């Protein structure tokens, strides 16, 4: 029996359930077949930091959504398989309009991106006609197309600081990142959309406080989308945790910090998929989740079965209207021109 026949048989076992496609285990044989099929299709596989460890390990590149989209644009392959949520694959398509972009399960959405749609943004802009719109990259292509400048969690402060201080700013969609930017910049003429990532919002201050008290020598890596970001700064301000041990970081920033930390233990407040890359970056450090239930069900829809189906059948392809993509690309490009776009969210 050839390898292809073996995996065609396994593909017949793929079934669609409530959490996505299942029926295939992430064995070494599966990984070898994924690599073979990617070569056959002329595809490069990108995986976000929040993906299942098996998906991260089989990918050609792992990182934040913007970093991966920029890699997609520069990759020699004509097909991009984006293992992440839908807005990320859209961003890759925006930056690589001539390439085929596939997502292993197009139903993998995002609660943060879904917290504002184009019609809501149009109404907000109409109510504030002189304001500049700054959108986090965790938004749909349509929202990016109505945006003046995009930002990442790495450069949101720089983006807002680049705007005339007398110009009003509409910041969307994440209220916790927006609060962080407003606090750091001291900007008063900034309205913030009340959106959130349900996973990050669920990592609360009480959990962070309890965890830090139980591990007083640990560093804290806190994503600015987290509901506990303010609590982390409060703990530092009160002296409960040394200020130099509290770091508000994007996922890319967490990896950079992990490689140079002198701490033996780090408490991490973000989606738990990030722990896999952190542990690979610094295997001698004990990384612990502030909330070990902080798992995104949408990210975890990209299963071994879904990835196999994607490469066997060329599904699901991501399409973005060309005119919309051109408008969205301008808002991303303005951000890149400001500098320090970082890895992404």
C-alpha positions in Angstrom: 0.0 0.0 0.0 1.4 3.4 -1.0 1.5 6.4 1.4 -1.0 8.2 -0.7 -3.5 5.3 -0.6 -2.9 4.9 3.2 -3.8 8.5 3.8 -6.7 8.6 1.3 -8.1 5.8 3.5 -7.5 7.9 6.6 -9.1 10.9 5.0 -12.3 8.9 4.6 -12.4 8.7 8.4 -12.5 12.5 8.7 -15.8 13.5 10.2 -17.3 16.9 11.0 -18.5 17.4 14.5 -19.4 20.3 16.9 -15.8 21.3 17.4 -14.7 20.9 13.8 -13.2 18.1 11.8 -11.9 15.1 13.7 -11.0 11.4 13.1 -7.3 11.8 12.4 -4.5 11.6 15.0 -1.4 13.7 14.9 1.1 10.8 14.4 4.5 11.0 12.8 3.0 9.5 9.7 0.4 12.2 9.6 3.1 14.9 9.9 5.1 13.3 7.1 2.0 13.2 4.9 1.2 16.8 5.7 4.7 17.9 4.6 4.4 15.7 1.4 1.0 17.1 0.5 2.2 20.7 1.1 5.2 20.1 -1.3 2.9 18.5 -3.9 0.5 21.5 -3.7 3.3 24.1 -3.7 2.1 25.4 -0.3 3.7 26.9 2.8 2.0 26.2 6.1 1.7 29.0 8.6 0.5 28.5 12.2 -0.5 31.0 14.8 1.0 30.8 18.3 -2.4 29.8 19.7 -2.7 26.7 17.6 -2.5 23.1 18.9 1.1 22.1 19.5 0.9 19.4 16.8 -0.2 22.1 14.2 2.6 24.4 15.3 5.2 21.6 15.0 4.3 20.7 11.5 4.1 24.3 10.2 6.8 25.9 8.1 6.4 29.2 10.1 4.9 29.9 13.5 4.2 33.4 14.8 1.7 36.3 15.3 -0.9 37.0 12.6 0.8 40.0 11.0 4.2 38.5 11.0 2.8 35.4 9.3 0.9 37.5 6.7 4.1 39.3 5.9 5.9 36.0 5.6 3.1 34.8 3.3 3.6 37.8 1.0 7.3 37.1 0.7 7.1 33.3 0.4 8.0 31.8 -2.9 5.1 29.4 -2.7 1.9 30.3 -4.6 -0.4 28.7 -2.0 -0.7 29.7 1.7 -2.3 27.4 4.2 -3.1 29.6 7.2 -3.7 27.7 10.5 -5.4 30.4 12.5 -8.7 32.2 12.6 -10.5 33.7 9.6 -9.5 37.3 9.9 -5.8 36.2 9.9 -6.2 34.3 6.6 -8.0 37.4 5.2 -5.0 39.6 6.2 -2.7 37.2 4.4 -4.9 37.5 1.3 -4.9 41.3 1.5 -1.1 41.3 1.5 -0.9 38.5 -1.1 -3.8 39.1 -3.5 -2.4 37.0 -6.3 -1.8 33.9 -4.1 -4.3 31.1 -3.1 -4.9 31.4 0.6 -6.5 28.4 2.4 -7.8 28.0 5.9 -8.3 24.5 7.2 -11.8 25.4 8.6 -13.4 28.6 7.4 -15.8 28.5 10.4 -12.8 29.4 12.7 -14.0 32.9 13.7 -12.9 35.4 16.3 -15.0 36.9 19.1 -12.9 40.1 19.0 -13.1 40.6 15.3 -16.8 39.9 15.5 -17.3 42.6 18.2 -17.6 45.3 15.5 -18.8 45.1 11.9 -18.6 47.5 9.0 -22.0 49.0 9.5 -21.3 49.7 13.2 -18.0 51.4 12.2 -19.7 53.5 9.5 -22.2 54.8 12.1 -19.4 55.5 14.6 -17.5 57.4 11.9 -20.6 59.4 10.9 -21.1 60.5 14.5 -17.4 61.6 14.7 -16.6 62.9 11.1 -13.3 64.5 12.1 -11.9 61.6 13.9 -9.2 59.2 12.7 -9.9 55.5 13.0 -7.2 53.2 14.4 -8.1 49.5 14.2 -6.3 46.6 15.8 -5.3 44.0 13.1 -7.7 41.6 14.8 -10.5 42.9 12.5 -12.2 41.8 9.3 -11.1 42.9 5.9 -14.2 45.1 5.6 -13.4 46.9 8.8 -9.8 47.4 7.8 -11.1 48.9 4.6 -12.8 51.6 6.6 -9.8 52.2 8.8 -7.2 55.0 8.6 -4.3 53.2 10.3 -4.1 49.6 11.6 -2.1 48.7 14.7 -0.7 45.7 16.6 -0.4 45.4 20.3 3.3 45.9 19.8 3.0 49.3 18.1 -0.5 50.6 19.1 1.1 53.3 21.4 3.4 54.4 18.5 0.5 54.5 16.0 -1.6 56.7 18.3 1.3 58.9 19.2 1.9 59.5 15.5 -1.5 61.2 15.1 -1.8 65.0 15.6 -2.6 65.4 19.4 -5.5 67.7 18.5 -7.1 65.0 16.3 -9.8 62.8 17.9 -9.1 59.0 17.7 -11.6 56.2 17.4 -9.8 53.1 18.6 -11.3 49.6 18.0 -12.2 47.0 18.7 -10.4 45.9 21.9 -11.3 47.8 25.1 -8.5 46.5 27.1 -5.8 47.3 24.6 -7.4 50.7 24.1 -7.3 51.3 27.8 -3.7 50.4 27.9 -2.9 52.7 25.0 -4.9 55.6 26.5 -3.1 55.1 29.9 0.4 55.1 28.3 -0.2 57.9 25.8 -2.2 60.1 28.2 -4.4 61.0 25.4 -7.8 62.4 26.4 -9.4 62.7 22.9 -9.6 59.0 22.3 -12.9 57.0 22.2 -12.6 53.2 22.6 -15.0 50.6 21.2 -16.3 48.2 23.9 -15.1 45.0 22.2 -13.1 42.1 23.7 -11.6 38.7 23.0 -13.7 36.4 25.3 -10.7 34.3 26.1 -8.4 37.2 27.1 -11.2 39.0 28.9 -11.8 35.9 31.0 -8.3 36.0 32.5 -9.2 38.2 35.4 -7.4 40.2 38.1 -8.4 37.9 40.9 -6.7 35.0 39.2 -3.6 37.0 38.5 -3.4 38.3 42.1 -3.8 34.8 43.6 -1.3 33.3 41.2 1.3 36.0 41.8 0.9 35.6 45.6 1.5 31.9 45.3 4.6 32.4 43.1 6.2 35.6 44.5 9.5 35.2 42.6 7.8 34.7 39.2 7.8 37.3 36.4 4.5 38.2 34.8 4.0 38.2 31.0 0.6 39.8 30.4 -1.1 40.3 27.0 -2.7 43.8 26.8 -6.0 42.2 25.6 -6.3 40.6 29.0 -8.9 41.7 31.5 -6.1 41.5 34.1 -3.7 43.9 32.5 -4.8 46.8 34.8 -4.5 44.5 37.8 -0.9 43.6 36.8 0.0 47.3 36.8 -1.8 47.8 40.1 0.1 45.0 41.7 3.3 46.6 40.5 2.2 50.1 41.7 1.4 48.7 45.1 4.7 46.9 45.4 3.0 43.5 45.6 5.1 42.5 42.6 8.4 44.2 41.7 7.7 46.6 38.8 10.5 45.2 36.7 8.8 41.8 36.8 5.5 42.9 35.3 5.7 43.0 31.5 2.7 43.9 29.2 3.6 42.2 26.0 2.3 41.1 22.6 2.8 37.4 21.9 5.9 38.2 19.8 7.2 40.4 22.7 6.7 37.4 25.1 9.0 35.3 23.0 11.6 38.0 22.9 11.4 38.4 26.7 11.5 34.6 27.3 14.8 34.3 25.5 16.5 36.8 27.8 14.7 36.3 31.1 16.7 35.5 34.2 13.7 34.3 36.1 13.2 30.6 36.8 9.4 30.9 36.6 7.1 33.0 34.5 3.3 33.4 34.9 1.7 33.9 31.5 -1.6 35.7 30.9 -2.7 34.9 27.3 -4.2 32.0 25.4 -2.6 28.8 26.5 -1.3 27.8 23.1 1.4 30.3 23.6 3.0 28.2 26.3 4.3 25.7 23.6 6.4 28.3 21.8 7.6 29.9 25.1 8.8 26.5 26.4 10.6 25.9 23.2 12.3 29.3 23.3 13.4 28.9 26.9 13.2 25.2 28.0 14.9 25.9 31.4 12.1 28.3 32.5 8.9 27.1 34.2 6.1 28.8 32.2 2.7 28.6 33.9 -0.6 29.8 32.7 -2.4 32.4 34.9 -5.6 30.7 33.7 -5.1 27.2 32.3 -8.7 27.2 30.9 -7.9 30.1 28.6 -8.2 28.1 25.4 -9.7 29.6 22.2 -12.2 27.1 20.7 -11.9 28.8 17.3 -8.2 28.4 17.2 -8.6 24.8 18.2 -10.9 24.1 15.2 -7.7 23.8 13.2 -7.3 20.1 14.0 -5.0 17.5 12.4 -8.0 16.2 10.4 -8.9 19.7 9.2 -5.3 20.4 8.0 -5.2 17.0 6.2 -8.6 17.8 4.5 -7.3 21.2 3.5 -4.3 19.8 1.7 -6.1 16.9 0.1 -9.1 18.9 -1.1 -7.8 22.5 -1.4 -10.4 23.7 1.2 -11.4 26.2 2.5 -10.2 29.0 0.1 -10.4 32.6 1.4 -11.6 35.3 -0.9 -11.5 39.1 -0.4 -13.1 41.5 -2.8 -10.2 43.2 -4.7 -11.4 46.8 -4.1 -11.9 46.1 -0.4 -8.5 44.5 -0.2 -6.9 47.6 -1.8 -8.5 49.8 0.8 -7.6 47.5 3.7 -4.0 47.2 2.4 -3.6 51.0 2.7 -4.4 51.0 6.4 -2.0 48.1 7.0 0.7 49.8 4.9 0.3 53.1 6.9 1.0 51.2 10.1 4.1 49.5 8.6 5.4 52.9 7.5 5.1 54.3 11.0 7.5 51.5 12.1 7.8 48.9 14.7 4.8 46.8 13.6 6.1 43.9 15.7 4.9 40.5 15.1 1.3 41.2 15.3 -1.2 40.8 18.1 
